[in-house]
């Protein structure tokens, strides 16, 4: 559904889960299939490389339920901008629409197709990368995560619906049933979640109509740019906006775009911009969103945007918007009250 860095989304929770089972990080990266990655900065891992890490982790742990457990480790607040949008949604249907809209922008990974049913919807996963075993792992992770997010949003266990998986059942089907909460069927034509209307219409406990509208307004312009012709400026904005607040540096961005740093700088000059200007633009978008859709303090927002001191963030925000963060928050609140009061 789906924005933050690979490190935050997969690797940190995975290492924590393995630690619970008594497995150290060095043991994972000593596995032959991922040993070559041990000398790399984990923030630079590509999605295809992360699939190999997941497969190695399951083999090392000897736990076929590892991906289901990992999916349930998700914390919505760790999803950054995307998470705040989900939390402000009116119901699960609105949250799902937001999830699907962002899924195509976070880069390689699972995509989903929604099919309308008589009494609900089918959310069908579509995977273009990975071998069959890896596709099974990412399917289990994705479905487990989606259900966990939905249960967090409505603050209840979801038992209604069905999980369909297009591969044979494991030896221990009961564990699948326990971790998914809803009925699980194997050897199906598609891997999909069947979600009845009674669930998809469930209200989100943290719904905020004004905040959700503002969130969409602030992000729509950026989304339009990202959906247009992908120049280097737009590609960098896409990476930064989905970094979950931990903005990568220019070296990391260049690696993810498969170019050298010097080439990236040259291409940005040709587009009449530079890396710092794009970072400031994205920081401003995120700052405005945090100020209008959360109760985070100015110091907390500064930290999320990689500012060492709140005073530095305040000076930058004044330069961007000709007003202080506190004044912007008050003005936005007053505006939303006039619209929805």
GULUMTI-14076 format. One line per field, with one value per residue (C-alpha): residue number from 1; chain; x, y, z. Coordinates in steps of 0.001 Angstrom, whole numbers, m for minus. Layout:
N
i c(NUM,...)
ch c(A,...)
c1 c(X,...)
c2 c(Y,...)
c3 c(Z,...)
***
This chain:
341
i c(1,2,3,4,5,6,7,8,9,10,11,12,13,14,15,16,17,18,19,20,21,22,23,24,25,26,27,28,29,30,31,32,33,34,35,36,37,38,39,40,41,42,43,44,45,46,47,48,49,50,51,52,53,54,55,56,57,58,59,60,61,62,63,64,65,66,67,68,69,70,71,72,73,74,75,76,77,78,79,80,81,82,83,84,85,86,87,88,89,90,91,92,93,94,95,96,97,98,99,100,101,102,103,104,105,106,107,108,109,110,111,112,113,114,115,116,117,118,119,120,121,122,123,124,125,126,127,128,129,130,131,132,133,134,135,136,137,138,139,140,141,142,143,144,145,146,147,148,149,150,151,152,153,154,155,156,157,158,159,160,161,162,163,164,165,166,167,168,169,170,171,172,173,174,175,176,177,178,179,180,181,182,183,184,185,186,187,188,189,190,191,192,193,194,195,196,197,198,199,200,201,202,203,204,205,206,207,208,209,210,211,212,213,214,215,216,217,218,219,220,221,222,223,224,225,226,227,228,229,230,231,232,233,234,235,236,237,238,239,240,241,242,243,244,245,246,247,248,249,250,251,252,253,254,255,256,257,258,259,260,261,262,263,264,265,266,267,268,269,270,271,272,273,274,275,276,277,278,279,280,281,282,283,284,285,286,287,288,289,290,291,292,293,294,295,296,297,298,299,300,301,302,303,304,305,306,307,308,309,310,311,312,313,314,315,316,317,318,319,320,321,322,323,324,325,326,327,328,329,330,331,332,333,334,335,336,337,338,339,340,341)
ch c(A,A,A,A,A,A,A,A,A,A,A,A,A,A,A,A,A,A,A,A,A,A,A,A,A,A,A,A,A,A,A,A,A,A,A,A,A,A,A,A,A,A,A,A,A,A,A,A,A,A,A,A,A,A,A,A,A,A,A,A,A,A,A,A,A,A,A,A,A,A,A,A,A,A,A,A,A,A,A,A,A,A,A,A,A,A,A,A,A,A,A,A,A,A,A,A,A,A,A,A,A,A,A,A,A,A,A,A,A,A,A,A,A,A,A,A,A,A,A,A,A,A,A,A,A,A,A,A,A,A,A,A,A,A,A,A,A,A,A,A,A,A,A,A,A,A,A,A,A,A,A,A,A,A,A,A,A,A,A,A,A,A,A,A,A,A,A,A,A,A,A,A,A,A,A,A,A,A,A,A,A,A,A,A,A,A,A,A,A,A,A,A,A,A,A,A,A,A,A,A,A,A,A,A,A,A,A,A,A,A,A,A,A,A,A,A,A,A,A,A,A,A,A,A,A,A,A,A,A,A,A,A,A,A,A,A,A,A,A,A,A,A,A,A,A,A,A,A,A,A,A,A,A,A,A,A,A,A,A,A,A,A,A,A,A,A,A,A,A,A,A,A,A,A,A,A,A,A,A,A,A,A,A,A,A,A,A,A,A,A,A,A,A,A,A,A,A,A,A,A,A,A,A,A,A,A,A,A,A,A,A,A,A,A,A,A,A,A,A,A,A,A,A,A,A,A,A,A,A,A,A,A,A,A,A,A,A,A,A,A,A)
c1 c(0,2802,6131,8678,12239,13023,15089,12194,9495,11308,14767,14442,11285,12804,15981,13882,11760,14817,16297,13182,14068,17679,19136,21770,22066,25507,23986,21503,24147,26405,23858,25369,22524,22939,26581,27549,25211,26907,29316,26576,24667,21263,19585,20863,19245,17141,13708,14969,17843,15416,13474,16653,17093,13531,14038,17309,15649,12909,15466,17624,14737,13123,9826,7355,5187,7936,6439,2997,4563,6589,3489,1835,4833,3801,3303,1260,3282,6403,4794,5332,3178,1327,438,m1037,m3202,m4512,m5256,m7262,m9482,m13202,m13468,m11521,m12808,m11314,m8088,m7868,m8273,m5403,m3329,m3835,m3120,252,1227,2129,4457,6705,8659,9024,6881,3404,524,m3138,m6265,m9692,m12625,m16164,m18181,m21891,m21282,m17840,m14527,m11614,m8177,m5916,m2122,m12,3735,6181,9452,10861,10868,7793,9069,9814,6396,4802,6769,5877,2224,2045,3826,1608,m1692,m679,368,m2810,m4980,m2877,m3191,m6947,m7343,m5344,m7460,m10776,m9354,m10800,m9836,m11195,m12554,m15013,m13766,m11413,m7745,m7184,m3680,m2707,m311,m637,m1297,1623,2038,657,m2478,m3685,m877,m1942,m5483,m4399,m2234,m4743,m7814,m10108,m10590,m7689,m8098,m5217,m4872,m7024,m6878,m5604,m3953,m6439,m8319,m12101,m13430,m17192,m19028,m19600,m15823,m14866,m17416,m16039,m15254,m11650,m11318,m8844,m10842,m10313,m12288,m10593,m7144,m7782,m8934,m5903,m3612,m5003,m4814,m1176,m183,m2211,125,3095,1254,393,4076,5064,2471,3740,6883,9486,12454,15173,13536,10264,12068,13907,10686,9132,11985,12013,8258,8142,11187,9085,10878,14396,15531,18303,21372,22376,24696,21869,19459,21958,22439,18688,18418,21373,23509,26642,26403,28093,25621,22703,23962,24466,20988,19446,21311,19845,16406,17213,17249,19493,19263,19022,16151,14188,14851,13579,10473,9662,10456,8038,5262,5794,6097,2793,1124,2449,1372,m2182,m2922,m1065,m556,3220,5231,7425,10501,9140,8413,11906,13379,11238,12584,16225,16802,19156,17471,13910,15278,16865,13575,11705,14044,13693,9893,9731,11906,9571,6206,6809,5205,6243,5247,3038,1266,757,m831,m3194,m4162,m4791,m6924,m8947,m9458,m10638,m13055,m14604,m15005,m16347,m17741)
c2 c(0,1243,4375,4055,2933,m738,m566,656,m1436,m4770,m4991,m3385,m5359,m8532,m8261,m7568,m10631,m12822,m11468,m12662,m16135,m15800,m15167,m12433,m10158,m11572,m15033,m13814,m12078,m15123,m17062,m17774,m16146,m12772,m12833,m10408,m7807,m7829,m5025,m2798,m16,m1550,1645,876,m2560,m2904,m4605,m7694,m7988,m7667,m10648,m12724,m11507,m12545,m15978,m16429,m15357,m17959,m20670,m19639,m19445,m22649,m20867,m21036,m18487,m15846,m13650,m13739,m12677,m9980,m8541,m8077,m6104,m3055,218,2765,5659,4134,4581,8341,10421,7375,6300,9672,9548,6104,7149,10169,8124,7939,4150,1158,1729,5208,3908,1162,3674,5687,2531,1547,5058,5148,1530,2312,5134,3373,1521,m2212,m4497,m5927,m4209,m5000,m5288,m4708,m6713,m5892,m8813,m9071,m8606,m7019,m6869,m9119,m7567,m9573,m9350,m9075,m9749,m9167,m9926,m12877,m16648,m18679,m19113,m15402,m14510,m16720,m14949,m11441,m12464,m13708,m10622,m8245,m9877,m10140,m6479,m5264,m7107,m5823,m2228,m2618,m4042,m1146,1400,m34,m1198,m4715,m8181,m8858,m12397,m11919,m12497,m15023,m15344,m17181,m18456,m19942,m22563,m25843,m25832,m26091,m28876,m26691,m24999,m24108,m21595,m19818,m19690,m18284,m15529,m14475,m14546,m15169,m18415,m19384,m21444,m22907,m24118,m21240,m19665,m16379,m15065,m12511,m11147,m11375,m8460,m8216,m4880,m5128,m4840,m2462,74,m83,3339,4248,5167,7982,9466,13172,14553,17953,16448,13924,16606,18748,15729,14981,18622,18886,15624,15839,18293,16092,12988,14663,15402,11865,10420,12573,12139,10834,13189,13030,15740,13810,10532,12120,13602,10141,8614,11375,11576,7836,7725,7926,11066,9569,11416,9614,11618,12276,9248,6918,8522,8210,4513,3892,5622,3611,6640,8214,11226,13437,12316,13005,16502,17237,16016,18168,21227,20511,20530,23907,22592,20846,18154,20571,22494,19264,18161,21512,21209,17754,18764,21652,19401,16983,19763,21331,17944,17085,20495,20178,16460,15529,16745,16338,19104,21423,19671,16248,17415,18914,15567,13664,15935,15357,18720,18551,21526,22847,26375,25353,23869,27028,29273,27051,26966,30775,30980,28589,29986,33467,32358,30311,26642,27544,30307,27988,25350,27902,29337,25854,24879,28078,27459,23865,24980,27520,24821,22074,24050)
c3 c(0,m136,258,3044,2493,2018,5190,7314,5637,5469,6933,10365,11279,9796,11870,14960,14284,13772,17012,18840,17548,18699,15220,14791,11729,10879,10618,8013,5918,6109,4064,603,m1334,410,1537,m1232,299,3706,2787,1343,3059,3778,2581,m918,m1218,m4349,m4171,m6009,m3547,m663,m2018,m1720,1858,2726,1196,3103,6357,6011,5255,8224,10685,9398,10071,7147,8988,9086,6344,7973,11263,9518,7842,11208,12481,10472,12352,10437,11846,10258,6829,6990,4672,3419,6954,7884,4790,5730,9301,8196,5839,6595,6139,4836,1314,1233,2800,171,m2652,m1187,m765,m4397,m5656,m3931,m4621,m8238,m7158,m4669,m7335,m8088,m5978,m5756,m7489,m6990,m9089,m7567,m8883,m7785,m6412,m5592,m1884,m1756,m3625,m4554,m4014,m6325,m6055,m9214,m9060,m11900,m10091,m8195,m8552,m7462,m3895,m3585,m4981,m2337,403,m776,m1221,2355,3652,1664,2627,6270,6277,4578,7093,9999,8751,8297,11800,13222,11352,12602,15955,15757,14532,11031,10763,7893,4357,2773,1834,m1467,m2297,m5660,m4296,m2351,1404,3834,6357,9142,7813,11295,11741,8563,9850,13210,11734,9064,11386,8396,6409,4125,932,m1082,m4687,m5901,m9349,m7918,m4791,m3505,m520,m636,1384,2041,1998,5752,6232,3438,4726,8294,9759,10550,14233,13512,10614,10027,7095,7073,7431,4666,2226,3003,2650,m792,m1882,m878,m2558,m5766,m7448,m6637,m7813,m11119,m11661,m10754,m13120,m15974,m18020,m15575,m15698,m13062,m10946,m10787,m10072,m7146,m5774,m5940,m3971,m1363,m820,m116,2127,5299,6503,6352,3241,1348,347,m3243,m3377,m2317,m4790,m7625,m6864,m6845,m10218,m11581,m12425,m10980,m8702,m11298,m13982,m11663,m10853,m14558,m15471,m12747,m14029,m17454,m15809,m14162,m10612,m8080,m5419,m2494,m4090,m4636,m1040,229,m1960,m606,2980,2624,1300,4184,6757,5688,5799,9263,10569,9254,9718,12932,16485,16248,17904,15848,17286,16298,12758,12515,13548,11014,8278,9303,10974,13949,15597,15546,15034,11720,10553,11628,9606,6544,6840,7049,3923,2071,3201,4652,7925,10940,11382,14352,12443,9459,11719,13274,9869,8423,11416,11090,7369,7900,10617,8230,5570,7817,10733)
***
